[in-house]
Amino acid sequence: MSTNGRRAAATAATRRAIVDAARELLATQQWQSFTIEAVANLAGVTRVTVYNQVRSKRGLLDSVLADLTDRAGMDQLLTDTQHLSAGDACAVIVRRTCLFWHSERRLLRPLFGLAGADHEVASILAQREEWRGNQMQHLVRRLTAAATTESAVDEADVLAGVIAVTSFPTYDALGAVADDPDRAAVLLNRLVRSLTG
């Protein structure tokens, strides 16, 4: 391996350690304990190294959330389902979303709770929800185009309903149903289909 290759591999390994440490702290500690210094200590690197990788606490949180969605393939939902019928695509997207919410519940629950009191956390989650909303907009358009009856509800209102129904707070509010992501997916898919006709 060349010197540049080794350097790139070392940088990637350091970033992985930082993101993993940040994820662990977010899932197990209070928000006040989520600091650059605490992440650096857990990752076994210096504060300067963390700053060089993510620039700020906001950048650190954004890196963790980007890593979660990348690992779960959430950015590939539309591509992965484009060959399916609208109804089948909906079922797959809702199920994978439920599996994602379920697998990351321990980390996302405190973050979404904190968003009510912390503007920075709310802003980062709002950016992620905007991206998710864009995906759902494509799905809603496919579903309404495939519907046999025309909806009496405006498409923007339908989209708002679908985004709300498939959100993490809704999933988490399902209680025992959310303990089984497949069961939750069946319920939420029915709600999405009822909204889209």
C-alpha positions in Angstrom: 0.0 0.0 0.0 1.3 3.5 -0.9 2.0 6.2 1.7 -1.1 8.1 0.5 -3.2 4.9 0.8 -2.0 4.3 4.3 -2.6 7.9 5.3 -6.2 7.7 3.8 -6.9 4.4 5.6 -5.6 5.9 8.9 -7.8 9.0 8.5 -10.8 6.9 7.7 -10.2 4.7 10.8 -9.8 7.8 13.0 -13.1 9.2 11.6 -14.8 5.9 12.2 -13.5 5.9 15.9 -14.8 9.4 16.4 -18.2 8.7 14.9 -18.6 5.5 16.9 -17.6 7.2 20.1 -20.0 10.1 19.5 -22.8 7.6 18.8 -22.1 5.7 22.0 -22.1 8.9 24.0 -25.4 10.1 22.4 -27.1 6.8 23.2 -25.9 6.4 26.8 -25.2 9.9 28.3 -27.0 13.1 28.9 -26.7 15.8 26.2 -24.5 17.9 28.4 -21.9 15.1 28.4 -21.8 15.1 24.6 -18.7 17.2 24.2 -15.8 17.3 21.8 -13.5 16.4 24.7 -15.6 13.4 25.8 -15.7 12.1 22.3 -12.0 12.5 21.9 -11.3 10.7 25.2 -13.6 7.8 24.2 -12.2 7.6 20.7 -8.6 7.7 22.0 -7.7 10.8 20.0 -7.0 14.5 20.8 -9.6 17.3 20.8 -7.7 18.8 17.9 -8.1 15.6 15.8 -11.9 15.7 16.5 -12.1 19.3 15.4 -10.1 18.6 12.3 -12.5 15.8 11.3 -15.9 17.5 12.2 -15.2 21.2 12.9 -17.7 21.6 15.8 -20.2 19.8 18.0 -22.9 20.5 15.4 -20.6 18.9 12.8 -20.1 15.9 15.1 -23.8 15.3 15.5 -24.4 15.8 11.8 -21.7 13.2 11.1 -23.3 10.7 13.4 -26.7 11.1 11.8 -25.2 10.9 8.3 -23.4 7.8 9.2 -26.6 6.2 10.6 -28.6 6.9 7.4 -25.7 5.8 5.2 -25.2 2.5 7.0 -28.9 1.8 6.8 -29.1 2.7 3.1 -31.8 5.2 3.8 -30.5 7.4 1.0 -31.0 4.6 -1.5 -34.7 3.9 -0.8 -36.0 5.6 -4.0 -33.4 3.9 -6.1 -33.9 0.5 -4.5 -37.7 0.7 -5.1 -38.0 2.4 -8.5 -38.5 -1.0 -10.3 -41.5 -1.9 -8.0 -45.1 -0.9 -8.3 -46.1 2.2 -6.3 -47.8 0.0 -3.7 -44.9 -2.4 -3.3 -42.4 0.5 -3.2 -44.5 2.0 -0.4 -44.5 -1.2 1.6 -40.7 -1.5 1.2 -40.0 2.1 2.1 -42.2 2.1 5.2 -40.8 -1.2 6.4 -37.1 -0.1 6.0 -38.0 3.2 7.7 -39.5 1.3 10.6 -36.5 -1.0 10.8 -34.2 2.0 10.9 -36.3 3.8 13.6 -36.3 0.6 15.6 -32.6 -0.1 15.3 -31.6 3.5 16.3 -34.3 4.1 18.8 -31.9 4.2 21.7 -30.0 7.1 20.1 -32.9 8.9 18.4 -35.3 9.0 21.3 -33.2 11.4 23.4 -32.3 13.5 20.4 -35.9 14.0 19.3 -36.8 14.8 22.9 -34.0 17.3 23.2 -35.0 19.0 20.0 -37.8 20.7 21.9 -35.4 22.5 24.1 -32.2 22.8 22.0 -32.3 24.9 18.9 -29.2 23.4 17.4 -30.4 19.9 17.7 -33.8 20.9 16.3 -32.1 22.5 13.4 -30.0 19.4 12.5 -33.0 17.1 12.8 -35.1 19.5 10.7 -32.5 19.3 7.9 -32.7 15.5 8.0 -36.5 15.6 8.0 -36.5 17.9 5.0 -34.4 15.4 3.2 -36.7 12.6 4.2 -39.7 14.7 3.2 -38.2 15.0 -0.3 -38.1 11.2 -0.5 -41.7 10.9 0.7 -42.8 13.5 -1.9 -41.6 11.2 -4.7 -43.4 8.3 -3.1 -46.7 10.2 -2.6 -46.6 11.3 -6.2 -46.2 7.7 -7.3 -49.0 6.5 -5.1 -51.5 9.3 -6.1 -50.7 8.7 -9.7 -51.5 5.0 -9.3 -54.6 5.5 -7.2 -57.9 4.4 -8.8 -59.8 7.3 -7.2 -58.9 10.9 -7.0 -58.1 12.2 -3.5 -60.3 14.9 -2.1 -57.3 16.1 -0.1 -54.7 18.4 -1.5 -51.3 16.7 -2.4 -49.4 19.0 0.0 -51.7 18.0 2.8 -51.4 14.3 1.9 -47.6 14.7 1.9 -47.6 16.4 5.4 -49.7 13.5 6.7 -47.4 10.9 5.2 -44.3 12.6 6.6 -46.0 12.8 10.1 -47.2 9.2 10.0 -43.7 7.8 9.0 -41.7 10.1 11.4 -39.7 8.8 14.3 -41.9 10.5 17.0 -44.9 8.7 15.5 -43.1 5.4 15.4 -41.8 5.8 19.0 -45.3 6.7 20.2 -46.6 3.3 19.0 -45.2 1.8 22.2 -45.4 -2.0 22.2 -46.2 -2.0 18.5 -42.9 -0.3 17.8 -41.1 -3.1 19.6 -41.9 -5.2 16.5 -40.9 -3.1 13.5 -42.6 -5.5 11.1 -45.9 -5.1 12.9 -45.4 -1.3 13.0 -44.7 -1.3 9.3 -48.0 -3.1 8.5 -49.9 -0.5 10.5 -48.0 2.6 9.1 -48.2 1.3 5.5 -52.0 1.1 5.9 -52.1 4.6 7.2 -49.9 5.9 4.3 -52.1 4.0 1.8 -55.3 5.4 3.3 -53.9 9.0 3.0 -52.9 8.5 -0.7 -56.0 6.8 -1.8 
